[in-house]
Amino acid sequence: MKSIILPTDFSENSINAIRYALHLFKDYKCTFYLLHTFTPTAYHSGKAFHNFTALELVHATRDVAVEKIKELRDTLKTEFKNPKHRLKWVVDFNLLISKIRSLVKEKNIDLIIMGTQGATGAREIFLGTQTMYTIKKVNRPVLAVPSGYVYKKPEEVLFATDYKILREEELLFLEFFTRLHSSRLHVLNVYTENLDEQQRANRKRLSEFLKDKKAVFHITEGKDIPEAIENFQKENNIDLIIMVHKKHGFFENILFKPVINKLVYHTNTPFMVIPVREKKDGEENYNRIQNE
């Protein structure tokens, strides 16, 4: 059984990402944690709660949020009626990233699925930043769903890689997500220089691992890696993009430079980022996926 966090601020964007998650795993046993975090001053500064004490404000804000999240849970149960899914809720006076990190340890979380929006205003920039910081700060895979995306079975999946990192965890995760919907996997290398010995060895290993899994390998040259990925996605009707994130590595270099934040802010395709876990966090790993 998978354990998945679904953050929500009750916006249409976040609820759309939740619905995407429930569709994506419709045939799989999962426990979903609907998560809402709040800071009362951000919610009610200058409003009707301004006469409350700090403690009263926390309780009042939490009560409102609990009512909303229970209503959301009940709506989703009625809409999906899926006996394979368990929907739980968590409301906490906390920062989103801090709470996600504590839940990851407490509930042995496998994945976080959340919405992201284009940078067209202060709220959208904030939501995009939350997604980016979750990717960067939380040591679990994050699946980001663009605002307004209508669920489509991920029949064509793209794994974009520079072949510098290839570990058992990533291989098992790729296998799981392609097996989930019998998807065809495209492996894309956008290169700016020739592969070194380690990269060639990783490419060979990946090819051998995927030889019976309908994988198709592609290579393209270009200096603008996000643009190359975006063009490939459009030309091949890609339904899901997967990348590996290592600190100071390929994904961080292209994602966290302001000039090319469009991968978070402007993509119209769901994309998942698999972190390279630190050894100290290795008490459990993705091998669970293989055995479930």
PAFIDREN-549527 format. One record per residue (C-alpha): x negated, y negated, z; residue number from 1; residue in one letter. Coordinates in nm, 4 decimals. Example, Ala and Ser with C-alpha at 12.3 -4.5 7.8 and 13.67 -1.06 7.14 Angstrom:
2
@xx -1.2300; yy 0.4500; zz 0.7800; seq 1; type A
@xx -1.3670; yy 0.1060; zz 0.7140; seq 2; type S
REM end
This chain:
292
@xx 0.0000; yy 0.0000; zz 0.0000; seq 1; type M
@xx -0.1317; yy -0.3420; zz -0.0963; seq 2; type K
@xx -0.1257; yy -0.6395; zz 0.1411; seq 3; type S
@xx -0.0830; yy -0.9700; zz -0.0411; seq 4; type I
@xx -0.0593; yy -1.3308; zz 0.0825; seq 5; type I
@xx 0.1858; yy -1.5604; zz -0.0965; seq 6; type L
@xx 0.1325; yy -1.9208; zz 0.0207; seq 7; type P
@xx 0.4299; yy -2.1520; zz -0.0170; seq 8; type T
@xx 0.5122; yy -2.5152; zz 0.0493; seq 9; type D
@xx 0.8684; yy -2.4397; zz -0.0725; seq 10; type F
@xx 0.7988; yy -2.6205; zz -0.3998; seq 11; type S
@xx 0.9209; yy -2.4827; zz -0.7304; seq 12; type E
@xx 0.5582; yy -2.4225; zz -0.8250; seq 13; type N
@xx 0.4802; yy -2.2009; zz -0.5251; seq 14; type S
@xx 0.8064; yy -2.0082; zz -0.5482; seq 15; type I
@xx 0.7425; yy -1.9426; zz -0.9173; seq 16; type N
@xx 0.4071; yy -1.7867; zz -0.8231; seq 17; type A
@xx 0.5836; yy -1.5687; zz -0.5632; seq 18; type I
@xx 0.8299; yy -1.4440; zz -0.8226; seq 19; type R
@xx 0.5383; yy -1.3686; zz -1.0554; seq 20; type Y
@xx 0.3804; yy -1.1563; zz -0.7798; seq 21; type A
@xx 0.7000; yy -0.9597; zz -0.7175; seq 22; type L
@xx 0.7363; yy -0.8893; zz -1.0901; seq 23; type H
@xx 0.3681; yy -0.7988; zz -1.1315; seq 24; type L
@xx 0.3796; yy -0.5367; zz -0.8544; seq 25; type F
@xx 0.7380; yy -0.4219; zz -0.9069; seq 26; type K
@xx 0.6356; yy -0.0554; zz -0.9359; seq 27; type D
@xx 0.3820; yy -0.0635; zz -0.6540; seq 28; type Y
@xx 0.4204; yy -0.0384; zz -0.2783; seq 29; type K
@xx 0.3231; yy -0.3743; zz -0.1265; seq 30; type C
@xx 0.3556; yy -0.5800; zz 0.1874; seq 31; type T
@xx 0.3863; yy -0.9471; zz 0.0987; seq 32; type F
@xx 0.3189; yy -1.2191; zz 0.3542; seq 33; type Y
@xx 0.5057; yy -1.5397; zz 0.2743; seq 34; type L
@xx 0.2795; yy -1.8004; zz 0.4327; seq 35; type L
@xx 0.3633; yy -2.1596; zz 0.5186; seq 36; type H
@xx 0.1267; yy -2.3867; zz 0.7105; seq 37; type T
@xx 0.2084; yy -2.7355; zz 0.8329; seq 38; type F
@xx 0.0691; yy -3.0415; zz 1.0045; seq 39; type T
@xx 0.3571; yy -3.2426; zz 1.1550; seq 40; type P
@xx 0.2078; yy -3.5879; zz 1.1001; seq 41; type T
@xx 0.1779; yy -3.5204; zz 0.7297; seq 42; type A
@xx 0.5428; yy -3.4191; zz 0.7167; seq 43; type Y
@xx 0.7169; yy -3.6744; zz 0.9313; seq 44; type H
@xx 0.5020; yy -3.9832; zz 0.9739; seq 45; type S
@xx 0.7370; yy -4.2805; zz 0.9852; seq 46; type G
@xx 1.0504; yy -4.0658; zz 0.9670; seq 47; type K
@xx 1.3173; yy -3.9539; zz 1.2112; seq 48; type A
@xx 1.0680; yy -3.7583; zz 1.4193; seq 49; type F
@xx 0.8592; yy -4.0614; zz 1.5075; seq 50; type H
@xx 1.0021; yy -4.0760; zz 1.8626; seq 51; type N
@xx 0.9068; yy -3.7157; zz 1.9402; seq 52; type F
@xx 0.6086; yy -3.6240; zz 2.1534; seq 53; type T
@xx 0.3303; yy -3.4401; zz 1.9720; seq 54; type A
@xx 0.4387; yy -3.1041; zz 2.1121; seq 55; type L
@xx 0.8048; yy -3.1662; zz 2.0328; seq 56; type E
@xx 0.7057; yy -3.2623; zz 1.6809; seq 57; type L
@xx 0.5182; yy -2.9346; zz 1.6316; seq 58; type V
@xx 0.8166; yy -2.7323; zz 1.7550; seq 59; type H
@xx 1.0684; yy -2.9307; zz 1.5509; seq 60; type A
@xx 0.8627; yy -2.9012; zz 1.2335; seq 61; type T
@xx 0.8079; yy -2.5310; zz 1.2883; seq 62; type R
@xx 1.1798; yy -2.4688; zz 1.3427; seq 63; type D
@xx 1.2617; yy -2.6343; zz 1.0102; seq 64; type V
@xx 0.9919; yy -2.4368; zz 0.8312; seq 65; type A
@xx 1.1006; yy -2.1059; zz 0.9864; seq 66; type V
@xx 1.4570; yy -2.1638; zz 0.8699; seq 67; type E
@xx 1.3345; yy -2.2377; zz 0.5157; seq 68; type K
@xx 1.1016; yy -1.9391; zz 0.4946; seq 69; type I
@xx 1.3672; yy -1.6973; zz 0.6235; seq 70; type K
@xx 1.6079; yy -1.8326; zz 0.3646; seq 71; type E
@xx 1.3417; yy -1.7840; zz 0.0953; seq 72; type L
@xx 1.2732; yy -1.4283; zz 0.2112; seq 73; type R
@xx 1.6441; yy -1.3409; zz 0.2058; seq 74; type D
@xx 1.6851; yy -1.4939; zz -0.1406; seq 75; type T
@xx 1.3946; yy -1.2902; zz -0.2759; seq 76; type L
@xx 1.5263; yy -0.9698; zz -0.1192; seq 77; type K
@xx 1.8640; yy -1.0263; zz -0.2828; seq 78; type T
@xx 1.7124; yy -1.1200; zz -0.6175; seq 79; type E
@xx 1.4622; yy -0.8321; zz -0.6488; seq 80; type F
@xx 1.6174; yy -0.5530; zz -0.4374; seq 81; type K
@xx 1.2910; yy -0.3593; zz -0.4469; seq 82; type N
@xx 1.2597; yy -0.0826; zz -0.1837; seq 83; type P
@xx 0.8853; yy -0.0625; zz -0.2520; seq 84; type K
@xx 0.8311; yy -0.4167; zz -0.1252; seq 85; type H
@xx 0.8160; yy -0.5378; zz 0.2338; seq 86; type R
@xx 0.8551; yy -0.9131; zz 0.2732; seq 87; type L
@xx 0.7201; yy -1.0662; zz 0.5912; seq 88; type K
@xx 0.6782; yy -1.4308; zz 0.6811; seq 89; type W
@xx 0.4229; yy -1.6389; zz 0.8676; seq 90; type V
@xx 0.4659; yy -2.0029; zz 0.9714; seq 91; type V
@xx 0.1751; yy -2.1687; zz 1.1468; seq 92; type D
@xx 0.0598; yy -2.5114; zz 1.2626; seq 93; type F
@xx -0.2722; yy -2.4895; zz 1.0840; seq 94; type N
@xx -0.4662; yy -2.5759; zz 0.7710; seq 95; type L
@xx -0.3881; yy -2.3476; zz 0.4779; seq 96; type L
@xx -0.7414; yy -2.2163; zz 0.4187; seq 97; type I
@xx -0.8017; yy -2.1524; zz 0.7897; seq 98; type S
@xx -0.4807; yy -1.9529; zz 0.8212; seq 99; type K
@xx -0.5445; yy -1.7533; zz 0.5052; seq 100; type I
@xx -0.8885; yy -1.6591; zz 0.6335; seq 101; type R
@xx -0.7514; yy -1.5426; zz 0.9683; seq 102; type S
@xx -0.4733; yy -1.3416; zz 0.7993; seq 103; type L
@xx -0.7272; yy -1.1754; zz 0.5702; seq 104; type V
@xx -0.9024; yy -1.0307; zz 0.8746; seq 105; type K
@xx -0.5902; yy -0.9629; zz 1.0793; seq 106; type E
@xx -0.3833; yy -0.7931; zz 0.8071; seq 107; type K
@xx -0.6597; yy -0.6457; zz 0.5894; seq 108; type N
@xx -0.5430; yy -0.8515; zz 0.2917; seq 109; type I
@xx -0.6247; yy -0.7337; zz -0.0625; seq 110; type D
@xx -0.5181; yy -1.0333; zz -0.2695; seq 111; type L
@xx -0.3871; yy -1.3923; zz -0.2565; seq 112; type I
@xx -0.1438; yy -1.5113; zz -0.5241; seq 113; type I
@xx -0.0662; yy -1.8823; zz -0.5445; seq 114; type M
@xx 0.0536; yy -2.1506; zz -0.7832; seq 115; type G
@xx -0.1546; yy -2.4220; zz -0.9431; seq 116; type T
@xx -0.0568; yy -2.7329; zz -1.1383; seq 117; type Q
@xx -0.2080; yy -2.9760; zz -1.3850; seq 118; type G
@xx -0.3789; yy -3.2884; zz -1.2553; seq 119; type A
@xx -0.1091; yy -3.5409; zz -1.3389; seq 120; type T
@xx -0.0639; yy -3.7042; zz -1.0007; seq 121; type G
@xx -0.1702; yy -3.7051; zz -0.6363; seq 122; type A
@xx 0.0453; yy -3.4068; zz -0.5364; seq 123; type R
@xx -0.0667; yy -3.1957; zz -0.8303; seq 124; type E
@xx -0.4319; yy -3.2755; zz -0.7658; seq 125; type I
@xx -0.3839; yy -3.1690; zz -0.4028; seq 126; type F
@xx -0.2245; yy -2.8398; zz -0.5031; seq 127; type L
@xx -0.4971; yy -2.7742; zz -0.7587; seq 128; type G
@xx -0.7599; yy -2.8477; zz -0.4978; seq 129; type T
@xx -0.5948; yy -2.6056; zz -0.2537; seq 130; type Q
@xx -0.6209; yy -2.3318; zz -0.5144; seq 131; type T
@xx -0.9831; yy -2.4178; zz -0.5851; seq 132; type M
@xx -1.0774; yy -2.4192; zz -0.2186; seq 133; type Y
@xx -0.9007; yy -2.0877; zz -0.1610; seq 134; type T
@xx -1.1065; yy -1.9370; zz -0.4427; seq 135; type I
@xx -1.4241; yy -2.0862; zz -0.3035; seq 136; type K
@xx -1.3741; yy -2.0348; zz 0.0705; seq 137; type K
@xx -1.1732; yy -1.7118; zz 0.1046; seq 138; type V
@xx -1.3547; yy -1.3858; zz 0.0490; seq 139; type N
@xx -1.0717; yy -1.2108; zz -0.1338; seq 140; type R
@xx -0.9484; yy -1.2108; zz -0.4945; seq 141; type P
@xx -0.7199; yy -1.5022; zz -0.5807; seq 142; type V
@xx -0.4638; yy -1.4904; zz -0.8605; seq 143; type L
@xx -0.3568; yy -1.8400; zz -0.9688; seq 144; type A
@xx -0.0264; yy -1.8812; zz -1.1537; seq 145; type V
@xx 0.0219; yy -2.2004; zz -1.3589; seq 146; type P
@xx 0.3220; yy -2.4181; zz -1.2887; seq 147; type S
@xx 0.6276; yy -2.3143; zz -1.4887; seq 148; type G
@xx 0.4735; yy -1.9912; zz -1.6142; seq 149; type Y
@xx 0.7447; yy -1.7419; zz -1.7074; seq 150; type V
@xx 0.6464; yy -1.3893; zz -1.6098; seq 151; type Y
@xx 0.5263; yy -1.1704; zz -1.8929; seq 152; type K
@xx 0.3945; yy -0.8193; zz -1.8502; seq 153; type K
@xx 0.0150; yy -0.8511; zz -1.8740; seq 154; type P
@xx -0.0421; yy -0.6334; zz -2.1781; seq 155; type E
@xx -0.3588; yy -0.8171; zz -2.2859; seq 156; type E
@xx -0.6127; yy -0.8849; zz -2.0087; seq 157; type V
@xx -0.9356; yy -1.0799; zz -2.0553; seq 158; type L
@xx -1.2466; yy -1.0258; zz -1.8431; seq 159; type F
@xx -1.4884; yy -1.3149; zz -1.9043; seq 160; type A
@xx -1.8428; yy -1.2375; zz -1.7920; seq 161; type T
@xx -2.2081; yy -1.3249; zz -1.8380; seq 162; type D
@xx -2.3066; yy -0.9701; zz -1.7262; seq 163; type Y
@xx -2.5290; yy -1.1052; zz -1.4481; seq 164; type K
@xx -2.3144; yy -0.9391; zz -1.1808; seq 165; type I
@xx -2.1465; yy -0.6008; zz -1.2074; seq 166; type L
@xx -2.0704; yy -0.4046; zz -0.8921; seq 167; type R
@xx -1.8499; yy -0.1116; zz -0.8034; seq 168; type E
@xx -1.5895; yy -0.3423; zz -0.6488; seq 169; type E
@xx -1.5415; yy -0.5358; zz -0.9733; seq 170; type E
@xx -1.5214; yy -0.2182; zz -1.1799; seq 171; type L
@xx -1.2533; yy -0.0699; zz -0.9575; seq 172; type L
@xx -1.0566; yy -0.3925; zz -0.9571; seq 173; type F
@xx -1.0660; yy -0.4126; zz -1.3376; seq 174; type L
@xx -0.9534; yy -0.0533; zz -1.3604; seq 175; type E
@xx -0.6693; yy -0.1086; zz -1.1155; seq 176; type F
@xx -0.5305; yy -0.4147; zz -1.2925; seq 177; type F
@xx -0.5478; yy -0.2596; zz -1.6370; seq 178; type T
@xx -0.3916; yy 0.0632; zz -1.5098; seq 179; type R
@xx -0.1139; yy -0.1258; zz -1.3312; seq 180; type L
@xx 0.0641; yy -0.2101; zz -1.6586; seq 181; type H
@xx -0.1347; yy 0.0022; zz -1.9067; seq 182; type S
@xx -0.2975; yy -0.3185; zz -2.0279; seq 183; type S
@xx -0.5623; yy -0.3508; zz -2.2959; seq 184; type R
@xx -0.8798; yy -0.5036; zz -2.1555; seq 185; type L
@xx -1.0842; yy -0.7534; zz -2.3563; seq 186; type H
@xx -1.4401; yy -0.8144; zz -2.2335; seq 187; type V
@xx -1.5719; yy -1.1509; zz -2.3481; seq 188; type L
@xx -1.9309; yy -1.2715; zz -2.3193; seq 189; type N
@xx -1.9772; yy -1.6405; zz -2.3993; seq 190; type V
@xx -2.3516; yy -1.6694; zz -2.4372; seq 191; type Y
@xx -2.5846; yy -1.9669; zz -2.4514; seq 192; type T
@xx -2.9024; yy -1.7579; zz -2.4505; seq 193; type E
@xx -3.0048; yy -1.3971; zz -2.5112; seq 194; type N
@xx -2.9201; yy -1.1378; zz -2.2461; seq 195; type L
@xx -3.2039; yy -1.0299; zz -2.0196; seq 196; type D
@xx -3.2789; yy -0.6711; zz -1.9196; seq 197; type E
@xx -3.0425; yy -0.6714; zz -1.6204; seq 198; type Q
@xx -2.7576; yy -0.8194; zz -1.8245; seq 199; type Q
@xx -2.8045; yy -0.5596; zz -2.0983; seq 200; type R
@xx -2.8020; yy -0.2830; zz -1.8370; seq 201; type A
@xx -2.4791; yy -0.4204; zz -1.6860; seq 202; type N
@xx -2.3169; yy -0.4440; zz -2.0273; seq 203; type R
@xx -2.4057; yy -0.0808; zz -2.0973; seq 204; type K
@xx -2.2742; yy 0.0281; zz -1.7581; seq 205; type R
@xx -1.9464; yy -0.1579; zz -1.8119; seq 206; type L
@xx -1.9102; yy -0.0094; zz -2.1592; seq 207; type S
@xx -1.9586; yy 0.3424; zz -2.0239; seq 208; type E
@xx -1.7149; yy 0.2838; zz -1.7383; seq 209; type F
@xx -1.4458; yy 0.1562; zz -1.9769; seq 210; type L
@xx -1.5021; yy 0.3944; zz -2.2680; seq 211; type K
@xx -1.1705; yy 0.5776; zz -2.2092; seq 212; type D
@xx -0.9691; yy 0.2700; zz -2.1083; seq 213; type K
@xx -0.8826; yy 0.0943; zz -2.4351; seq 214; type K
@xx -1.1378; yy -0.1812; zz -2.3726; seq 215; type A
@xx -1.2495; yy -0.4107; zz -2.6548; seq 216; type V
@xx -1.5804; yy -0.5989; zz -2.6318; seq 217; type F
@xx -1.6256; yy -0.9466; zz -2.7795; seq 218; type H
@xx -1.9094; yy -1.1947; zz -2.7964; seq 219; type I
@xx -1.9031; yy -1.5620; zz -2.8881; seq 220; type T
@xx -2.1547; yy -1.8417; zz -2.8821; seq 221; type E
@xx -2.0845; yy -2.1823; zz -2.7343; seq 222; type G
@xx -2.1997; yy -2.4427; zz -2.4878; seq 223; type K
@xx -1.8500; yy -2.5234; zz -2.3619; seq 224; type D
@xx -1.7624; yy -2.1971; zz -2.1846; seq 225; type I
@xx -1.4121; yy -2.2977; zz -2.0622; seq 226; type P
@xx -1.3197; yy -2.4111; zz -2.4133; seq 227; type E
@xx -1.4445; yy -2.0833; zz -2.5600; seq 228; type A
@xx -1.2387; yy -1.8863; zz -2.3071; seq 229; type I
@xx -0.9317; yy -2.1002; zz -2.3737; seq 230; type E
@xx -0.9651; yy -2.0568; zz -2.7517; seq 231; type N
@xx -1.0058; yy -1.6814; zz -2.7160; seq 232; type F
@xx -0.7030; yy -1.6650; zz -2.4895; seq 233; type Q
@xx -0.4856; yy -1.8445; zz -2.7446; seq 234; type K
@xx -0.6116; yy -1.6473; zz -3.0442; seq 235; type E
@xx -0.5574; yy -1.3113; zz -2.8738; seq 236; type N
@xx -0.2383; yy -1.3812; zz -2.6755; seq 237; type N
@xx -0.4083; yy -1.3090; zz -2.3440; seq 238; type I
@xx -0.1679; yy -1.2666; zz -2.0507; seq 239; type D
@xx -0.4201; yy -1.2625; zz -1.7639; seq 240; type L
@xx -0.7794; yy -1.3869; zz -1.7311; seq 241; type I
@xx -1.0178; yy -1.2265; zz -1.4799; seq 242; type I
@xx -1.3552; yy -1.3599; zz -1.3668; seq 243; type M
@xx -1.6102; yy -1.2846; zz -1.0963; seq 244; type V
@xx -1.7126; yy -1.5640; zz -0.8603; seq 245; type H
@xx -2.0539; yy -1.5706; zz -0.7006; seq 246; type K
@xx -2.1893; yy -1.8727; zz -0.5183; seq 247; type K
@xx -2.4095; yy -2.0691; zz -0.7561; seq 248; type H
@xx -2.3202; yy -1.8211; zz -1.0280; seq 249; type G
@xx -2.1381; yy -1.8253; zz -1.3620; seq 250; type F
@xx -1.7864; yy -1.8931; zz -1.2391; seq 251; type F
@xx -1.8799; yy -2.1532; zz -0.9803; seq 252; type E
@xx -2.0892; yy -2.3366; zz -1.2378; seq 253; type N
@xx -1.7963; yy -2.3708; zz -1.4751; seq 254; type I
@xx -1.5143; yy -2.4085; zz -1.2228; seq 255; type L
@xx -1.6456; yy -2.6589; zz -0.9739; seq 256; type F
@xx -1.7927; yy -2.9178; zz -1.2091; seq 257; type K
@xx -1.5484; yy -3.2118; zz -1.2328; seq 258; type P
@xx -1.5818; yy -3.2291; zz -1.6111; seq 259; type V
@xx -1.4335; yy -2.8835; zz -1.6613; seq 260; type I
@xx -1.1859; yy -2.8451; zz -1.3778; seq 261; type N
@xx -0.9325; yy -2.7818; zz -1.6523; seq 262; type K
@xx -0.9680; yy -2.4088; zz -1.5879; seq 263; type L
@xx -0.7700; yy -2.4678; zz -1.2700; seq 264; type V
@xx -0.5727; yy -2.7769; zz -1.3621; seq 265; type Y
@xx -0.4824; yy -2.7155; zz -1.7252; seq 266; type H
@xx -0.4744; yy -2.3432; zz -1.7973; seq 267; type T
@xx -0.1397; yy -2.2072; zz -1.9115; seq 268; type N
@xx -0.2369; yy -1.8467; zz -1.8376; seq 269; type T
@xx -0.2567; yy -1.6771; zz -1.4967; seq 270; type P
@xx -0.6146; yy -1.6152; zz -1.3943; seq 271; type F
@xx -0.7722; yy -1.4108; zz -1.1191; seq 272; type M
@xx -1.1062; yy -1.4645; zz -0.9515; seq 273; type V
@xx -1.2842; yy -1.1734; zz -0.7829; seq 274; type I
@xx -1.5410; yy -1.2852; zz -0.5253; seq 275; type P
@xx -1.8759; yy -1.1191; zz -0.4788; seq 276; type V
@xx -1.8421; yy -1.0247; zz -0.1148; seq 277; type R
@xx -2.1085; yy -1.0959; zz 0.1382; seq 278; type E
@xx -2.2563; yy -0.7836; zz 0.2980; seq 279; type K
@xx -2.1410; yy -0.8929; zz 0.6417; seq 280; type K
@xx -1.7826; yy -0.8668; zz 0.5185; seq 281; type D
@xx -1.8289; yy -0.5111; zz 0.3975; seq 282; type G
@xx -1.6417; yy -0.3281; zz 0.6697; seq 283; type E
@xx -1.3785; yy -0.2366; zz 0.4116; seq 284; type E
@xx -1.3920; yy -0.2713; zz 0.0377; seq 285; type N
@xx -1.2049; yy -0.2313; zz -0.2849; seq 286; type Y
@xx -1.2601; yy 0.1436; zz -0.2894; seq 287; type N
@xx -0.9197; yy 0.1555; zz -0.1209; seq 288; type R
@xx -0.7703; yy 0.0656; zz -0.4569; seq 289; type I
@xx -0.9057; yy 0.3817; zz -0.6152; seq 290; type Q
@xx -0.7519; yy 0.6009; zz -0.3494; seq 291; type N
@xx -0.3989; yy 0.4627; zz -0.3343; seq 292; type E
REM end
